[in-house]
Each structure stands twice: as structure tokens, then as C-alpha cells.
Amino acid sequence: MFYTYTTLAKATKAGARYLSYSKDYTDGDTTISGNAITRAQSLVVCGYEDCTGKTPIVSGLSTANVKVSPAPFIQIEGTIQVQYLTVEIQNYTYSRGVFTLDGVTGASGATSVYKALAPKTTMRYLL
């Protein structure tokens, strides 16, 4: 479970880093900016800008699980306006393996042990 969470967290960082330098992300043309978001989602899911024919980095992950802020949001820091963006994993169901914590903890149903994995990365938009 820790490996899966760490992998997902690193993937959100890769997607956010990609968008933080993407001119297409803030372009007024929604087809272009939509493509930048789609490419970032694919980067999170499979490690490539296009997942066609590629395997997801973790089982069960899809672009539907990757939420990207539709445009950079502004935050005031002192007297300066700074733009940020967020990439996060939502509604991802962790698939337990053969060895689980149920036997060790005595938990049944594993809802007390296995929580939803929802890492997110907020990064400064640099362009």
C-alpha cells in the first residue's frame, strides 16, 4: 500500500511539473489547453503523454482518476500574485494483495486499515 501511494504521489508531481512549464496550459484556446491537461493526465497514469497501448503505473488507475485544476489559480503572497496549479488522484480504489493487514490487526473488511489513496501536488505555475 505504501509503494502504491508513493508511486501515485510521484506521478502527481510529474504531471504538475509538466503543466508548470506548459504554455498550452493557459492558452485561451480550450482545445489546446485541454490537450495539455489530457497529456498531463496520461503522464500521471502511464508515464507517457499518450497512454495508447501502455500499462498504467499502478493497477486500476485511469485518466478518470486524475483531476487537474482547469487553469492556474492565484494566491496572494505578501503583495505578489502567484499562480499555482493542482494535480490530484481521486476515487482510486487500492487493490489489496495476497498479504493483508487484516490478519495482523484482526480487522474485518479492512475499512479501518485501508484508506482511500488520494495524493495531490500543488505547484507554482512558472510561465
N, CA, C and O atoms as CSV, one atom per row, in Angstrom:
chain,resi,resn,atom,element,x,y,z
A,1,MET,N,N,0.833,-1.183,0.000
A,1,MET,CA,C,0.000,0.000,0.000
A,1,MET,C,C,0.884,1.254,0.000
A,1,MET,O,O,0.592,2.225,-0.698
A,2,PHE,N,N,1.963,1.226,0.786
A,2,PHE,CA,C,2.870,2.369,0.831
A,2,PHE,C,C,3.522,2.584,-0.532
A,2,PHE,O,O,3.652,3.719,-0.990
A,3,TYR,N,N,3.929,1.501,-1.175
A,3,TYR,CA,C,4.527,1.588,-2.511
A,3,TYR,C,C,3.544,2.236,-3.486
A,3,TYR,O,O,3.923,3.113,-4.262
A,4,THR,N,N,2.286,1.807,-3.445
A,4,THR,CA,C,1.275,2.350,-4.349
A,4,THR,C,C,1.063,3.838,-4.094
A,4,THR,O,O,0.998,4.628,-5.035
A,5,TYR,N,N,0.955,4.222,-2.819
A,5,TYR,CA,C,0.755,5.635,-2.501
A,5,TYR,C,C,1.943,6.473,-2.976
A,5,TYR,O,O,1.765,7.535,-3.573
A,6,THR,N,N,3.150,5.989,-2.707
A,6,THR,CA,C,4.353,6.719,-3.118
A,6,THR,C,C,4.422,6.866,-4.633
A,6,THR,O,O,4.792,7.924,-5.142
A,7,THR,N,N,4.070,5.813,-5.346
A,7,THR,CA,C,4.061,5.851,-6.811
A,7,THR,C,C,3.054,6.879,-7.313
A,7,THR,O,O,3.356,7.656,-8.219
A,8,LEU,N,N,1.867,6.884,-6.730
A,8,LEU,CA,C,0.841,7.852,-7.136
A,8,LEU,C,C,1.259,9.286,-6.804
A,8,LEU,O,O,1.022,10.200,-7.594
A,9,ALA,N,N,1.876,9.481,-5.650
A,9,ALA,CA,C,2.327,10.819,-5.259
A,9,ALA,C,C,3.392,11.333,-6.229
A,9,ALA,O,O,3.359,12.495,-6.633
A,10,LYS,N,N,4.335,10.467,-6.600
A,10,LYS,CA,C,5.370,10.874,-7.556
A,10,LYS,C,C,4.761,11.165,-8.924
A,10,LYS,O,O,5.224,12.059,-9.632
A,11,ALA,N,N,3.741,10.426,-9.291
A,11,ALA,CA,C,3.083,10.645,-10.584
A,11,ALA,C,C,2.376,11.998,-10.612
A,11,ALA,O,O,2.413,12.689,-11.630
A,12,THR,N,N,1.728,12.390,-9.502
A,12,THR,CA,C,1.085,13.711,-9.481
A,12,THR,C,C,2.120,14.819,-9.585
A,12,THR,O,O,1.860,15.862,-10.186
A,13,LYS,N,N,3.295,14.596,-9.001
A,13,LYS,CA,C,4.370,15.582,-9.120
A,13,LYS,C,C,4.843,15.709,-10.557
A,13,LYS,O,O,5.114,16.814,-11.028
A,14,ALA,N,N,4.944,14.586,-11.255
A,14,ALA,CA,C,5.368,14.611,-12.663
A,14,ALA,C,C,4.346,15.366,-13.514
A,14,ALA,O,O,4.724,16.166,-14.370
A,15,GLY,N,N,3.062,15.117,-13.285
A,15,GLY,CA,C,2.011,15.818,-14.028
A,15,GLY,C,C,2.004,17.307,-13.736
A,15,GLY,O,O,1.852,18.119,-14.649
A,16,ALA,N,N,2.167,17.673,-12.465
A,16,ALA,CA,C,2.194,19.089,-12.089
A,16,ALA,C,C,3.435,19.774,-12.663
A,16,ALA,O,O,3.362,20.909,-13.133
A,17,ARG,N,N,4.559,19.087,-12.624
A,17,ARG,CA,C,5.790,19.668,-13.183
A,17,ARG,C,C,5.626,19.915,-14.679
A,17,ARG,O,O,6.043,20.953,-15.192
A,18,TYR,N,N,5.021,18.960,-15.374
A,18,TYR,CA,C,4.776,19.109,-16.815
A,18,TYR,C,C,3.936,20.359,-17.082
A,18,TYR,O,O,4.279,21.162,-17.950
A,19,LEU,N,N,2.848,20.525,-16.348
A,19,LEU,CA,C,1.963,21.675,-16.571
A,19,LEU,C,C,2.577,22.993,-16.112
A,19,LEU,O,O,2.258,24.049,-16.659
A,20,SER,N,N,3.455,22.941,-15.114
A,20,SER,CA,C,4.030,24.182,-14.594
A,20,SER,C,C,4.878,24.905,-15.637
A,20,SER,O,O,5.089,26.113,-15.535
A,21,TYR,N,N,5.367,24.170,-16.642
A,21,TYR,CA,C,6.160,24.762,-17.719
A,21,TYR,C,C,5.417,24.784,-19.053
A,21,TYR,O,O,6.010,25.142,-20.070
A,22,SER,N,N,4.153,24.415,-19.075
A,22,SER,CA,C,3.412,24.284,-20.327
A,22,SER,C,C,2.720,25.594,-20.711
A,22,SER,O,O,1.846,26.077,-19.991
A,23,LYS,N,N,3.113,26.158,-21.837
A,23,LYS,CA,C,2.456,27.368,-22.343
A,23,LYS,C,C,1.028,27.057,-22.765
A,23,LYS,O,O,0.143,27.906,-22.652
A,24,ASP,N,N,0.801,25.836,-23.252
A,24,ASP,CA,C,-0.530,25.425,-23.703
A,24,ASP,C,C,-1.546,25.420,-22.565
A,24,ASP,O,O,-2.744,25.570,-22.807
A,25,TYR,N,N,-1.086,25.251,-21.335
A,25,TYR,CA,C,-1.978,25.128,-20.186
A,25,TYR,C,C,-2.823,26.377,-19.973
A,25,TYR,O,O,-3.980,26.272,-19.565
A,26,THR,N,N,-2.275,27.543,-20.239
A,26,THR,CA,C,-3.010,28.786,-20.006
A,26,THR,C,C,-3.476,29.455,-21.288
A,26,THR,O,O,-3.999,30.568,-21.246
A,27,ASP,N,N,-3.298,28.804,-22.415
A,27,ASP,CA,C,-3.733,29.370,-23.692
A,27,ASP,C,C,-5.254,29.537,-23.665
A,27,ASP,O,O,-5.960,28.685,-23.124
A,28,GLY,N,N,-5.748,30.600,-24.229
A,28,GLY,CA,C,-7.187,30.857,-24.250
A,28,GLY,C,C,-7.964,29.849,-25.078
A,28,GLY,O,O,-9.175,29.720,-24.902
A,29,ASP,N,N,-7.303,29.133,-25.974
A,29,ASP,CA,C,-7.940,28.125,-26.810
A,29,ASP,C,C,-8.154,26.861,-25.971
A,29,ASP,O,O,-7.192,26.195,-25.590
A,30,THR,N,N,-9.420,26.534,-25.687
A,30,THR,CA,C,-9.703,25.397,-24.812
A,30,THR,C,C,-9.279,24.062,-25.409
A,30,THR,O,O,-8.996,23.123,-24.665
A,31,THR,N,N,-9.229,23.957,-26.728
A,31,THR,CA,C,-8.770,22.688,-27.303
A,31,THR,C,C,-7.286,22.499,-27.040
A,31,THR,O,O,-6.839,21.379,-26.795
A,32,ILE,N,N,-6.521,23.577,-27.089
A,32,ILE,CA,C,-5.087,23.462,-26.803
A,32,ILE,C,C,-4.863,23.208,-25.319
A,32,ILE,O,O,-4.125,22.293,-24.953
A,33,SER,N,N,-5.496,24.013,-24.453
A,33,SER,CA,C,-5.298,23.822,-23.020
A,33,SER,C,C,-5.861,22.480,-22.582
A,33,SER,O,O,-5.305,21.841,-21.688
A,34,GLY,N,N,-6.953,22.041,-23.195
A,34,GLY,CA,C,-7.494,20.712,-22.888
A,34,GLY,C,C,-6.521,19.613,-23.252
A,34,GLY,O,O,-6.408,18.614,-22.542
A,35,ASN,N,N,-5.811,19.797,-24.371
A,35,ASN,CA,C,-4.805,18.816,-24.760
A,35,ASN,C,C,-3.665,18.769,-23.763
A,35,ASN,O,O,-3.149,17.689,-23.472
A,36,ALA,N,N,-3.257,19.918,-23.231
A,36,ALA,CA,C,-2.191,19.947,-22.227
A,36,ALA,C,C,-2.632,19.186,-20.983
A,36,ALA,O,O,-1.848,18.435,-20.402
A,37,ILE,N,N,-3.872,19.376,-20.577
A,37,ILE,CA,C,-4.393,18.661,-19.411
A,37,ILE,C,C,-4.473,17.167,-19.696
A,37,ILE,O,O,-4.115,16.357,-18.840
A,38,THR,N,N,-4.936,16.790,-20.882
A,38,THR,CA,C,-5.018,15.371,-21.261
A,38,THR,C,C,-3.636,14.742,-21.260
A,38,THR,O,O,-3.470,13.617,-20.789
A,39,ARG,N,N,-2.648,15.448,-21.778
A,39,ARG,CA,C,-1.277,14.921,-21.789
A,39,ARG,C,C,-0.753,14.759,-20.365
A,39,ARG,O,O,-0.082,13.773,-20.062
A,40,ALA,N,N,-1.050,15.704,-19.499
A,40,ALA,CA,C,-0.616,15.618,-18.101
A,40,ALA,C,C,-1.293,14.442,-17.397
A,40,ALA,O,O,-0.650,13.732,-16.624
A,41,GLN,N,N,-2.584,14.231,-17.660
A,41,GLN,CA,C,-3.287,13.096,-17.071
A,41,GLN,C,C,-2.661,11.781,-17.531
A,41,GLN,O,O,-2.478,10.863,-16.731
A,42,SER,N,N,-2.338,11.695,-18.801
A,42,SER,CA,C,-1.702,10.486,-19.323
A,42,SER,C,C,-0.331,10.280,-18.688
A,42,SER,O,O,0.050,9.150,-18.382
A,43,LEU,N,N,0.400,11.354,-18.491
A,43,LEU,CA,C,1.709,11.275,-17.857
A,43,LEU,C,C,1.588,10.717,-16.441
A,43,LEU,O,O,2.428,9.929,-16.006
A,44,VAL,N,N,0.555,11.123,-15.733
A,44,VAL,CA,C,0.314,10.616,-14.384
A,44,VAL,C,C,-0.044,9.132,-14.423
A,44,VAL,O,O,0.443,8.356,-13.601
A,45,VAL,N,N,-0.875,8.743,-15.354
A,45,VAL,CA,C,-1.386,7.366,-15.396
A,45,VAL,C,C,-0.345,6.353,-15.863
A,45,VAL,O,O,-0.185,5.297,-15.251
A,46,CYS,N,N,0.362,6.673,-16.945
A,46,CYS,CA,C,1.253,5.654,-17.519
A,46,CYS,C,C,2.695,6.110,-17.715
A,46,CYS,O,O,3.537,5.319,-18.140
A,47,GLY,N,N,2.991,7.370,-17.412
A,47,GLY,CA,C,4.353,7.852,-17.558
A,47,GLY,C,C,4.684,8.387,-18.935
A,47,GLY,O,O,5.831,8.748,-19.197
A,48,TYR,N,N,3.704,8.443,-19.818
A,48,TYR,CA,C,3.868,8.960,-21.178
A,48,TYR,C,C,2.762,9.966,-21.457
A,48,TYR,O,O,1.717,9.943,-20.807
A,49,GLU,N,N,2.993,10.854,-22.430
A,49,GLU,CA,C,1.976,11.845,-22.780
A,49,GLU,C,C,0.792,11.234,-23.512
A,49,GLU,O,O,-0.252,11.873,-23.639
A,50,ASP,N,N,0.939,10.021,-23.988
A,50,ASP,CA,C,-0.155,9.281,-24.636
A,50,ASP,C,C,-0.116,7.852,-24.111
A,50,ASP,O,O,0.880,7.151,-24.288
A,51,CYS,N,N,-1.182,7.422,-23.473
A,51,CYS,CA,C,-1.224,6.087,-22.861
A,51,CYS,C,C,-1.685,4.987,-23.812
A,51,CYS,O,O,-1.835,3.839,-23.391
A,52,THR,N,N,-1.910,5.307,-25.068
A,52,THR,CA,C,-2.389,4.300,-26.009
A,52,THR,C,C,-1.419,3.123,-26.042
A,52,THR,O,O,-0.244,3.277,-26.376
A,53,GLY,N,N,-1.931,1.945,-25.689
A,53,GLY,CA,C,-1.122,0.732,-25.698
A,53,GLY,C,C,-0.172,0.594,-24.518
A,53,GLY,O,O,0.633,-0.337,-24.491
A,54,LYS,N,N,-0.243,1.488,-23.548
A,54,LYS,CA,C,0.659,1.459,-22.395
A,54,LYS,C,C,-0.078,0.934,-21.158
A,54,LYS,O,O,-1.303,1.009,-21.071
A,55,THR,N,N,0.675,0.416,-20.231
A,55,THR,CA,C,0.129,-0.114,-18.982
A,55,THR,C,C,0.179,0.986,-17.914
A,55,THR,O,O,1.181,1.692,-17.805
A,56,PRO,N,N,-0.884,1.136,-17.133
A,56,PRO,CA,C,-0.864,2.122,-16.037
A,56,PRO,C,C,0.239,1.798,-15.024
A,56,PRO,O,O,0.620,0.639,-14.865
A,57,ILE,N,N,0.742,2.820,-14.346
A,57,ILE,CA,C,1.819,2.623,-13.383
A,57,ILE,C,C,1.366,1.815,-12.170
A,57,ILE,O,O,2.179,1.134,-11.545
A,58,VAL,N,N,0.089,1.880,-11.833
A,58,VAL,CA,C,-0.494,1.018,-10.796
A,58,VAL,C,C,-1.805,0.451,-11.325
A,58,VAL,O,O,-2.517,1.102,-12.089
A,59,SER,N,N,-2.100,-0.737,-10.917
A,59,SER,CA,C,-3.296,-1.428,-11.394
A,59,SER,C,C,-4.564,-0.652,-11.047
A,59,SER,O,O,-4.740,-0.204,-9.914
A,60,GLY,N,N,-5.445,-0.499,-12.038
A,60,GLY,CA,C,-6.732,0.138,-11.811
A,60,GLY,C,C,-6.746,1.645,-11.968
A,60,GLY,O,O,-7.806,2.258,-11.835
A,61,LEU,N,N,-5.606,2.267,-12.248
A,61,LEU,CA,C,-5.548,3.719,-12.406
A,61,LEU,C,C,-5.917,4.098,-13.837
A,61,LEU,O,O,-5.474,3.454,-14.789
A,62,SER,N,N,-6.727,5.140,-13.985
A,62,SER,CA,C,-7.086,5.644,-15.314
A,62,SER,C,C,-7.099,7.166,-15.283
A,62,SER,O,O,-7.010,7.774,-14.217
A,63,THR,N,N,-7.210,7.773,-16.455
A,63,THR,CA,C,-7.232,9.237,-16.520
A,63,THR,C,C,-8.456,9.810,-15.811
A,63,THR,O,O,-8.455,10.975,-15.414
A,64,ALA,N,N,-9.498,8.997,-15.651
A,64,ALA,CA,C,-10.682,9.456,-14.919
A,64,ALA,C,C,-10.354,9.710,-13.442
A,64,ALA,O,O,-11.058,10.468,-12.774
A,65,ASN,N,N,-9.295,9.083,-12.932
A,65,ASN,CA,C,-8.883,9.275,-11.542
A,65,ASN,C,C,-8.018,10.515,-11.334
A,65,ASN,O,O,-7.748,10.895,-10.194
A,66,VAL,N,N,-7.585,11.144,-12.412
A,66,VAL,CA,C,-6.651,12.273,-12.316
A,66,VAL,C,C,-7.398,13.580,-12.529
A,66,VAL,O,O,-7.930,13.840,-13.609
A,67,LYS,N,N,-7.430,14.397,-11.483
A,67,LYS,CA,C,-8.081,15.709,-11.571
A,67,LYS,C,C,-6.990,16.772,-11.667
A,67,LYS,O,O,-6.047,16.794,-10.877
A,68,VAL,N,N,-7.144,17.646,-12.647
A,68,VAL,CA,C,-6.203,18.742,-12.857
A,68,VAL,C,C,-6.979,20.046,-12.750
A,68,VAL,O,O,-8.060,20.177,-13.325
A,69,SER,N,N,-6.430,21.015,-12.014
A,69,SER,CA,C,-7.108,22.312,-11.965
A,69,SER,C,C,-7.209,22.850,-13.386
A,69,SER,O,O,-6.211,22.866,-14.107
A,70,PRO,N,N,-8.396,23.293,-13.803
A,70,PRO,CA,C,-8.617,23.688,-15.197
A,70,PRO,C,C,-7.771,24.873,-15.653
A,70,PRO,O,O,-7.546,25.053,-16.850
A,71,ALA,N,N,-7.308,25.671,-14.716
A,71,ALA,CA,C,-6.438,26.810,-15.023
A,71,ALA,C,C,-5.666,27.134,-13.744
A,71,ALA,O,O,-6.114,26.781,-12.653
A,72,PRO,N,N,-4.528,27.792,-13.858
A,72,PRO,CA,C,-3.807,28.176,-12.634
A,72,PRO,C,C,-4.682,29.065,-11.751
A,72,PRO,O,O,-5.426,29.911,-12.248
A,73,PHE,N,N,-4.584,28.865,-10.459
A,73,PHE,CA,C,-5.322,29.726,-9.544
A,73,PHE,C,C,-4.336,30.678,-8.868
A,73,PHE,O,O,-3.161,30.358,-8.687
A,74,ILE,N,N,-4.836,31.839,-8.505
A,74,ILE,CA,C,-3.978,32.893,-7.963
A,74,ILE,C,C,-4.061,32.911,-6.450
A,74,ILE,O,O,-5.135,32.804,-5.860
A,75,GLN,N,N,-2.899,33.050,-5.845
A,75,GLN,CA,C,-2.821,33.170,-4.407
A,75,GLN,C,C,-1.946,34.390,-4.107
A,75,GLN,O,O,-0.900,34.577,-4.728
A,76,ILE,N,N,-2.371,35.200,-3.172
A,76,ILE,CA,C,-1.618,36.397,-2.806
A,76,ILE,C,C,-0.594,36.016,-1.742
A,76,ILE,O,O,-0.936,35.460,-0.698
A,77,GLU,N,N,0.662,36.324,-2.025
A,77,GLU,CA,C,1.748,36.094,-1.062
A,77,GLU,C,C,2.417,37.435,-0.800
A,77,GLU,O,O,3.227,37.913,-1.594
A,78,GLY,N,N,2.061,38.022,0.323
A,78,GLY,CA,C,2.521,39.382,0.609
A,78,GLY,C,C,1.784,40.342,-0.302
A,78,GLY,O,O,0.573,40.521,-0.173
A,79,THR,N,N,2.509,40.960,-1.222
A,79,THR,CA,C,1.888,41.867,-2.188
A,79,THR,C,C,1.971,41.314,-3.605
A,79,THR,O,O,1.656,42.015,-4.567
A,80,ILE,N,N,2.385,40.084,-3.731
A,80,ILE,CA,C,2.597,39.480,-5.048
A,80,ILE,C,C,1.525,38.432,-5.331
A,80,ILE,O,O,1.166,37.636,-4.464
A,81,GLN,N,N,1.023,38.450,-6.566
A,81,GLN,CA,C,0.093,37.418,-7.004
A,81,GLN,C,C,0.898,36.269,-7.614
A,81,GLN,O,O,1.668,36.464,-8.554
A,82,VAL,N,N,0.706,35.071,-7.063
A,82,VAL,CA,C,1.429,33.890,-7.534
A,82,VAL,C,C,0.413,32.899,-8.076
A,82,VAL,O,O,-0.635,32.683,-7.468
A,83,GLN,N,N,0.719,32.297,-9.218
A,83,GLN,CA,C,-0.180,31.314,-9.823
A,83,GLN,C,C,0.260,29.899,-9.443
A,83,GLN,O,O,1.446,29.569,-9.464
A,84,TYR,N,N,-0.732,29.076,-9.096
A,84,TYR,CA,C,-0.487,27.684,-8.739
A,84,TYR,C,C,-1.413,26.780,-9.537
A,84,TYR,O,O,-2.430,27.226,-10.068
A,85,LEU,N,N,-1.051,25.509,-9.615
A,85,LEU,CA,C,-1.919,24.501,-10.221
A,85,LEU,C,C,-1.888,23.261,-9.339
A,85,LEU,O,O,-0.945,23.054,-8.575
A,86,THR,N,N,-2.925,22.443,-9.450
A,86,THR,CA,C,-3.020,21.228,-8.641
A,86,THR,C,C,-3.324,20.030,-9.520
A,86,THR,O,O,-4.167,20.093,-10.416
A,87,VAL,N,N,-2.627,18.943,-9.251
A,87,VAL,CA,C,-2.893,17.651,-9.888
A,87,VAL,C,C,-3.132,16.677,-8.748
A,87,VAL,O,O,-2.316,16.575,-7.832
A,88,GLU,N,N,-4.256,15.955,-8.799
A,88,GLU,CA,C,-4.564,15.023,-7.713
A,88,GLU,C,C,-5.217,13.749,-8.226
A,88,GLU,O,O,-5.808,13.715,-9.306
A,89,ILE,N,N,-5.091,12.708,-7.418
A,89,ILE,CA,C,-5.726,11.417,-7.694
A,89,ILE,C,C,-7.009,11.377,-6.878
A,89,ILE,O,O,-6.997,11.646,-5.677
A,90,GLN,N,N,-8.118,11.040,-7.533
A,90,GLN,CA,C,-9.403,10.932,-6.841
A,90,GLN,C,C,-10.056,9.594,-7.160
A,90,GLN,O,O,-9.867,9.036,-8.241
A,91,ASN,N,N,-10.821,9.094,-6.210
A,91,ASN,CA,C,-11.636,7.884,-6.389
A,91,ASN,C,C,-10.812,6.687,-6.855
A,91,ASN,O,O,-11.299,5.863,-7.630
A,92,TYR,N,N,-9.581,6.586,-6.393
A,92,TYR,CA,C,-8.762,5.429,-6.740
A,92,TYR,C,C,-8.972,4.349,-5.686
A,92,TYR,O,O,-8.824,4.604,-4.490
A,93,THR,N,N,-9.312,3.166,-6.122
A,93,THR,CA,C,-9.526,2.049,-5.217
A,93,THR,C,C,-8.268,1.198,-5.173
A,93,THR,O,O,-7.850,0.639,-6.186
A,94,TYR,N,N,-7.677,1.105,-4.011
A,94,TYR,CA,C,-6.473,0.306,-3.828
A,94,TYR,C,C,-6.838,-1.173,-3.868
A,94,TYR,O,O,-7.755,-1.614,-3.175
A,95,SER,N,N,-6.117,-1.929,-4.678
A,95,SER,CA,C,-6.340,-3.377,-4.766
A,95,SER,C,C,-5.391,-4.080,-3.812
A,95,SER,O,O,-4.176,-4.072,-4.007
A,96,ARG,N,N,-5.952,-4.682,-2.792
A,96,ARG,CA,C,-5.117,-5.379,-1.810
A,96,ARG,C,C,-4.514,-6.628,-2.434
A,96,ARG,O,O,-5.121,-7.278,-3.285
A,97,GLY,N,N,-3.326,-6.941,-1.996
A,97,GLY,CA,C,-2.641,-8.132,-2.470
A,97,GLY,C,C,-2.992,-9.345,-1.622
A,97,GLY,O,O,-3.963,-9.327,-0.865
A,98,VAL,N,N,-2.201,-10.391,-1.755
A,98,VAL,CA,C,-2.422,-11.632,-1.014
A,98,VAL,C,C,-2.178,-11.415,0.473
A,98,VAL,O,O,-2.958,-11.875,1.306
A,99,PHE,N,N,-1.109,-10.723,0.805
A,99,PHE,CA,C,-0.786,-10.463,2.200
A,99,PHE,C,C,-1.433,-9.155,2.610
A,99,PHE,O,O,-1.145,-8.099,2.047
A,100,THR,N,N,-2.319,-9.237,3.608
A,100,THR,CA,C,-3.039,-8.045,4.042
A,100,THR,C,C,-2.801,-7.802,5.521
A,100,THR,O,O,-2.243,-8.649,6.219
A,101,LEU,N,N,-3.219,-6.664,5.982
A,101,LEU,CA,C,-3.087,-6.323,7.395
A,101,LEU,C,C,-4.254,-6.857,8.228
A,101,LEU,O,O,-4.252,-6.716,9.451
A,102,ASP,N,N,-5.231,-7.456,7.591
A,102,ASP,CA,C,-6.406,-7.963,8.315
A,102,ASP,C,C,-6.019,-8.985,9.386
A,102,ASP,O,O,-6.479,-8.916,10.526
A,103,GLY,N,N,-5.169,-9.930,8.997
A,103,GLY,CA,C,-4.781,-10.982,9.933
A,103,GLY,C,C,-3.991,-10.454,11.111
A,103,GLY,O,O,-4.164,-10.928,12.234
A,104,VAL,N,N,-3.141,-9.499,10.880
A,104,VAL,CA,C,-2.307,-8.938,11.935
A,104,VAL,C,C,-3.119,-8.068,12.884
A,104,VAL,O,O,-2.929,-8.129,14.099
A,105,THR,N,N,-4.012,-7.269,12.342
A,105,THR,CA,C,-4.762,-6.324,13.170
A,105,THR,C,C,-6.086,-6.880,13.663
A,105,THR,O,O,-6.685,-6.319,14.580
A,106,GLY,N,N,-6.554,-7.970,13.073
A,106,GLY,CA,C,-7.844,-8.522,13.442
A,106,GLY,C,C,-9.008,-7.760,12.858
A,106,GLY,O,O,-10.156,-8.016,13.221
A,107,ALA,N,N,-8.738,-6.822,11.953
A,107,ALA,CA,C,-9.801,-6.031,11.326
A,107,ALA,C,C,-10.509,-6.873,10.283
A,107,ALA,O,O,-9.883,-7.681,9.596
A,108,SER,N,N,-11.791,-6.687,10.168
A,108,SER,CA,C,-12.527,-7.366,9.103
A,108,SER,C,C,-13.058,-6.311,8.153
A,108,SER,O,O,-13.491,-5.240,8.578
A,109,GLY,N,N,-13.023,-6.615,6.879
A,109,GLY,CA,C,-13.490,-5.651,5.890
A,109,GLY,C,C,-12.432,-4.623,5.532
A,109,GLY,O,O,-12.541,-3.959,4.501
A,110,ALA,N,N,-11.426,-4.482,6.352
A,110,ALA,CA,C,-10.256,-3.649,6.107
A,110,ALA,C,C,-10.544,-2.162,5.922
A,110,ALA,O,O,-9.665,-1.426,5.474
A,111,THR,N,N,-11.739,-1.702,6.251
A,111,THR,CA,C,-12.005,-0.272,6.085
A,111,THR,C,C,-11.238,0.548,7.114
A,111,THR,O,O,-10.949,1.721,6.879
A,112,SER,N,N,-10.908,-0.054,8.246
A,112,SER,CA,C,-10.164,0.694,9.257
A,112,SER,C,C,-8.680,0.772,8.924
A,112,SER,O,O,-7.977,1.649,9.425
A,113,VAL,N,N,-8.201,-0.136,8.086
A,113,VAL,CA,C,-6.780,-0.184,7.765
A,113,VAL,C,C,-6.494,0.444,6.410
A,113,VAL,O,O,-5.559,1.235,6.281
A,114,TYR,N,N,-7.278,0.107,5.406
A,114,TYR,CA,C,-7.027,0.573,4.047
A,114,TYR,C,C,-7.872,1.806,3.751
A,114,TYR,O,O,-9.085,1.713,3.559
A,115,LYS,N,N,-7.231,2.929,3.717
A,115,LYS,CA,C,-7.916,4.184,3.449
A,115,LYS,C,C,-7.786,4.530,1.968
A,115,LYS,O,O,-6.933,3.986,1.266
A,116,ALA,N,N,-8.630,5.429,1.506
A,116,ALA,CA,C,-8.557,5.873,0.110
A,116,ALA,C,C,-7.214,6.549,-0.135
A,116,ALA,O,O,-6.735,7.324,0.693
A,117,LEU,N,N,-6.626,6.249,-1.263
A,117,LEU,CA,C,-5.361,6.870,-1.634
A,117,LEU,C,C,-5.665,8.068,-2.515
A,117,LEU,O,O,-6.178,7.911,-3.623
A,118,ALA,N,N,-5.358,9.250,-2.037
A,118,ALA,CA,C,-5.696,10.470,-2.775
A,118,ALA,C,C,-4.563,11.496,-2.685
A,118,ALA,O,O,-4.757,12.587,-2.149
A,119,PRO,N,N,-3.380,11.149,-3.209
A,119,PRO,CA,C,-2.299,12.133,-3.165
A,119,PRO,C,C,-2.552,13.289,-4.120
A,119,PRO,O,O,-3.231,13.131,-5.135
A,120,LYS,N,N,-2.006,14.441,-3.791
A,120,LYS,CA,C,-2.120,15.580,-4.703
A,120,LYS,C,C,-0.880,16.435,-4.581
A,120,LYS,O,O,-0.198,16.448,-3.556
A,121,THR,N,N,-0.608,17.147,-5.654
A,121,THR,CA,C,0.537,18.049,-5.687
A,121,THR,C,C,0.072,19.408,-6.161
A,121,THR,O,O,-0.586,19.522,-7.195
A,122,THR,N,N,0.410,20.433,-5.412
A,122,THR,CA,C,0.157,21.805,-5.828
A,122,THR,C,C,1.522,22.411,-6.111
A,122,THR,O,O,2.430,22.345,-5.282
A,123,MET,N,N,1.653,22.998,-7.284
A,123,MET,CA,C,2.949,23.516,-7.713
A,123,MET,C,C,2.762,24.899,-8.325
A,123,MET,O,O,1.709,25.219,-8.876
A,124,ARG,N,N,3.780,25.683,-8.216
A,124,ARG,CA,C,3.752,27.036,-8.775
A,124,ARG,C,C,3.793,26.970,-10.300
A,124,ARG,O,O,4.580,26.221,-10.879
A,125,TYR,N,N,2.932,27.764,-10.940
A,125,TYR,CA,C,2.952,27.858,-12.399
A,125,TYR,C,C,4.050,28.846,-12.773
A,125,TYR,O,O,4.029,29.991,-12.323
A,126,LEU,N,N,5.004,28.419,-13.588
A,126,LEU,CA,C,6.216,29.193,-13.792
A,126,LEU,C,C,6.248,30.060,-15.040
A,126,LEU,O,O,7.198,30.822,-15.221
A,127,LEU,N,N,5.253,29.973,-15.901
A,127,LEU,CA,C,5.294,30.791,-17.117
A,127,LEU,C,C,4.413,32.020,-16.994
A,127,LEU,O,O,4.331,32.817,-17.929
